[in-house]
C-alpha cells in the first residue's frame, strides 16, 4: 500500500476552512496564518489533481468534488481522533473489549441501558454479550469466556455480589384454555397443556428452572418462548421484569395457580477474576450495580 500524499494536517486545514466559512476564521480556529492555509489548500488540490473550491461572485464555495472530499476528510479526522483516544485508554490500561455473560433472567432493557451509559463514557470499547441460560453462565465464568457474569448460580471458587431478586410468574395469553377454567389451577391442570421451556445453554445441560411438564416445547431463546406464549401456544414462568410490557398491555396474564404461581431467584454479579479485572470491567460492573439500585428504588417508589 502506497503512503498517503495528503497529510492529516492538510485535511484538517481543508475541513476547518469549510466549517469556518472563511480562511480568516479557520486561521483563528487552528492557530495558523491565512497564507499557510491558502498554501495547504493549493497543495492539496495540486497533489490530488482536483479543484475543491470555486469562486462564485466574491465567495469561494465547494465544488461537487470538494463536497465529497470534505465528507471523507472529516470522517478521516474523526477516525484519527478516535484512534488516538483509544491508544490513550490502552496506555492507561483500559480494555479494548469487554465480555459479559448475562442470564436471560436479567431484563434485556435494563442491560442495554447499562451498555448505553458505559458507551457514553467509553464509546470506543467493544462489548460482547453472551446471553446464557442456567448452566451457561457458570460455564462462561469457569472457561473464562467472560470477564464478568450475571446469573443465579455462583460457581465454586467464585464470589458473587447479589444484585436483586427476580420474580417469576406463570403466564399465558388471555385466550389460553387454562384461563377459561375460571378457578384456581393445580399442576395437574397444567399437564394436558404445552409448557414452553428455554434450554440450558451450558454444554452439559444438566440444570432446569424447576418443574417441567412432559408436554413441552423447548427453545433456545427467550424471545421465541415469549412469542409462542403471545400466540396462545403454551404457558411458562417468565421473569416479571422481562415481560412487563406484555403484562402491562394485557397480552400475557398470570395463571391462577393454587401453588407455585410465582418463583424467585437471586441474581449475582460475578467476576471471572476480580484481581485481574481492568478499569473497563470495573466501571461496567459499577454501572450495572448503580442502574439496578436506581431501578429498584423507582419500582419501590
C-alpha positions in Angstrom: 0.0 0.0 0.0 1.4 3.4 -1.0 1.8 6.2 1.5 -0.9 8.9 1.5 0.0 12.0 -0.4 -2.1 14.3 1.8 -1.2 14.6 5.4 -3.7 14.8 8.3 -2.7 18.4 8.9 -3.7 19.3 5.3 -7.0 17.5 5.7 -7.5 19.4 8.9 -6.9 22.7 7.2 -9.4 21.8 4.4 -12.1 20.8 6.8 -11.5 23.8 9.1 -11.8 26.2 6.1 -15.1 24.6 5.0 -16.6 24.6 8.5 -15.4 28.0 9.4 -16.7 29.6 6.3 -13.5 31.6 5.5 -9.7 31.4 5.6 -9.6 34.1 8.3 -11.9 32.3 10.7 -10.2 29.0 10.0 -6.8 30.6 10.8 -8.1 31.6 14.2 -9.6 28.2 14.8 -6.5 26.2 14.2 -3.9 28.9 15.1 -2.2 29.2 11.7 -1.7 32.1 9.3 -4.0 32.6 6.4 -1.1 32.3 4.0 -0.3 28.8 5.5 -3.9 27.8 5.0 -4.0 29.0 1.4 -0.8 27.2 0.6 -2.1 24.0 2.2 -5.3 24.1 0.1 -3.4 24.8 -3.1 -1.0 21.9 -2.3 -3.9 19.6 -1.7 -5.6 20.5 -5.0 -2.2 20.1 -6.8 -1.5 16.6 -5.3 -5.0 15.3 -6.0 -5.4 17.0 -9.4 -8.8 18.4 -8.4 -10.4 21.8 -7.5 -12.1 21.8 -4.1 -13.2 25.4 -4.2 -14.6 27.6 -7.0 -15.3 31.4 -7.0 -18.9 32.4 -7.3 -19.2 36.2 -7.2 -17.0 37.2 -4.3 -17.3 34.0 -2.4 -15.4 30.7 -2.6 -17.7 27.7 -2.5 -17.1 23.9 -2.6 -17.2 22.2 -5.9 -19.1 18.8 -6.1 -15.7 17.1 -5.7 -14.8 19.3 -2.8 -18.1 18.3 -1.0 -17.3 14.6 -1.4 -13.7 15.2 -0.2 -15.0 17.2 2.8 -17.2 14.4 4.0 -14.5 11.8 3.7 -11.8 14.1 5.1 -14.0 14.8 8.1 -14.5 11.1 8.6 -10.8 10.5 8.3 -10.0 13.2 11.0 -12.7 11.7 13.3 -11.3 8.3 12.9 -7.8 9.5 13.6 -9.0 11.2 16.8 -10.8 8.0 17.9 -7.5 6.1 17.2 -5.5 8.5 19.4 -8.2 8.3 22.1 -8.2 4.5 22.1 -4.4 4.5 22.3 -4.6 6.8 25.3 -7.0 4.4 27.0 -4.9 1.4 26.2 -1.9 3.2 27.7 -3.9 3.7 30.9 -4.9 0.0 31.0 -8.4 0.4 29.6 -9.5 -2.8 27.8 -10.4 -2.5 24.1 -13.2 -5.2 24.6 -15.4 -6.3 27.5 -17.1 -9.7 27.6 -20.2 -10.1 29.7 -22.3 -13.3 30.2 -25.8 -12.5 31.3 -28.5 -15.0 32.1 -31.7 -14.2 30.2 -33.5 -13.7 33.5 -31.7 -10.3 33.7 -34.0 -7.8 31.9 -32.7 -7.0 28.5 -33.9 -3.4 28.5 -32.0 -2.8 31.8 -28.8 -4.4 30.4 -29.0 -2.2 27.3 -29.4 0.9 29.4 -26.2 -0.1 31.3 -24.4 -0.6 28.0 -25.6 2.8 26.8 -24.3 4.5 29.9 -21.0 2.9 29.5 -20.8 3.7 25.8 -21.4 7.4 26.7 -18.2 7.3 28.7 -16.1 4.9 26.6 -17.6 4.9 23.0 -14.6 3.0 21.5 -14.9 0.0 23.7 -16.3 -3.1 22.1 -18.8 -5.1 24.2 -19.5 -8.8 23.6 -22.7 -10.0 25.3 -23.1 -13.7 25.8 -26.8 -14.4 26.5 -26.9 -17.5 28.7 -29.5 -19.8 30.4 -28.8 -21.5 33.8 -25.5 -23.5 33.5 -24.3 -21.4 30.5 -23.5 -18.6 32.9 -21.4 -20.8 35.1 -19.7 -22.3 32.1 -18.8 -18.8 30.7 -17.0 -18.0 34.0 -15.2 -21.3 34.5 -13.9 -21.3 31.0 -13.0 -17.6 31.1 -15.3 -16.8 28.2 -16.5 -13.7 30.1 -14.9 -11.0 32.2 -18.0 -10.7 34.4 -21.3 -12.5 34.5 -24.8 -12.0 35.8 -26.6 -15.2 36.8 -28.4 -17.1 39.6 -25.5 -19.5 40.1 -22.2 -18.7 41.7 -19.8 -21.4 40.7 -17.5 -23.0 43.4 -14.3 -20.9 43.7 -16.1 -17.7 42.7 -17.7 -14.9 44.8 -20.8 -13.1 43.8 -22.4 -9.8 44.8 -26.2 -10.1 45.0 -27.9 -7.6 42.6 -31.6 -8.3 43.1 -34.2 -11.0 43.5 -36.1 -11.8 40.2 -39.7 -12.8 40.5 -41.0 -15.4 38.0 -44.7 -15.5 37.2 -46.6 -18.3 35.4 -48.2 -16.6 32.4 -50.2 -17.4 29.3 -52.2 -15.5 26.7 -55.6 -14.3 28.0 -57.4 -16.6 25.5 -55.5 -19.7 26.6 -57.8 -22.6 27.7 -56.3 -22.6 31.2 -57.7 -19.1 31.8 -61.1 -20.3 30.7 -61.3 -22.8 33.6 -62.3 -20.0 35.9 -60.8 -21.5 39.1 -57.5 -21.9 40.9 -55.3 -24.3 39.0 -53.1 -27.2 40.1 -50.1 -28.7 38.4 -52.4 -31.5 37.3 -54.4 -28.9 35.4 -51.2 -27.8 33.6 -50.2 -31.3 32.4 -52.5 -31.5 29.4 -51.2 -28.2 28.1 -47.9 -27.2 26.4 -45.1 -25.9 28.7 -42.7 -23.5 27.0 -39.2 -24.2 28.2 -35.9 -22.4 27.5 -33.0 -24.8 27.1 -30.0 -24.7 29.5 -27.2 -23.1 27.4 -24.5 -24.9 29.2 -22.7 -27.7 27.3 -23.8 -30.3 29.8 -27.4 -29.1 30.0 -27.9 -30.6 33.4 -29.9 -27.8 35.1 -33.6 -27.0 34.8 -35.6 -24.0 36.0 -37.9 -26.1 38.2 -41.0 -28.1 37.4 -41.1 -29.2 33.7 -44.1 -30.7 32.1 -43.8 -33.8 29.8 -45.8 -32.0 27.2 -43.4 -29.1 26.2 -41.6 -27.2 23.6 -38.0 -26.4 24.3 -36.5 -23.4 22.6 -33.1 -21.6 22.8 -34.1 -18.0 23.1 -36.4 -16.0 25.4 -37.9 -14.1 22.6 -39.1 -17.3 20.9 -40.7 -18.5 24.0 -42.5 -15.2 24.6 -43.7 -15.1 21.0 -45.1 -18.6 21.4 -46.9 -17.6 24.6 -48.3 -14.5 23.0 -49.7 -16.7 20.2 -51.5 -18.8 22.8 -49.3 -21.8 22.1 -48.3 -22.5 25.7 -47.6 -21.2 29.2 -44.3 -20.6 31.0 -42.8 -19.0 34.1 -41.2 -15.7 33.0 -39.1 -13.2 34.9 -41.7 -10.4 35.6 -39.3 -7.6 34.6 -38.6 -9.2 31.2 -42.2 -9.2 30.1 -43.5 -6.2 31.9 -44.7 -4.6 28.7 -46.6 -7.7 27.6 -48.2 -7.9 31.1 -49.0 -4.2 31.1 -50.9 -4.3 27.9 -52.7 -7.5 28.8 -51.1 -9.7 26.2 -49.9 -12.1 28.9 -51.9 -12.9 32.0 -50.9 -14.7 35.2 -52.4 -18.1 35.6 -54.2 -18.5 39.0 -52.2 -21.4 40.3 -53.1 -22.7 43.7 -49.4 -23.2 44.5 -46.2 -22.4 42.5 -47.7 -19.4 40.8 -44.5 -17.5 41.4 -40.9 -18.3 41.9 -37.9 -16.3 43.0 -34.2 -16.3 42.0 -31.4 -14.1 43.3 -29.2 -12.7 40.6 -25.5 -12.2 41.3 -22.7 -10.2 39.7 -19.6 -12.4 39.4 -16.1 -11.5 38.2 -14.1 -14.2 36.4 -11.0 -12.8 38.1 -11.6 -9.8 40.4 -7.9 -9.2 41.0 -7.1 -9.1 37.2 -10.1 -7.0 36.3 -9.2 -3.9 34.3 -10.7 -0.4 34.7 -13.3 -1.0 32.0 -14.5 -4.2 33.6 -14.7 -2.5 37.0 -16.6 0.5 35.5 -19.2 -1.6 33.7 -19.8 -3.6 36.9 -20.2 -0.4 38.8 -22.7 0.9 36.3 -24.7 -2.3 36.5 -24.9 -2.1 40.2 -25.9 1.6 40.0 -28.6 1.0 37.4 -30.1 -2.0 39.3 -30.3 0.1 42.5 -31.9 3.0 40.7 -34.5 0.7 39.1 -35.3 -1.0 42.4 -35.7 2.4 44.1 -38.0 3.6 41.3 -40.1 0.4 41.5 -40.5 0.7 45.3 -41.5 4.4 44.9 
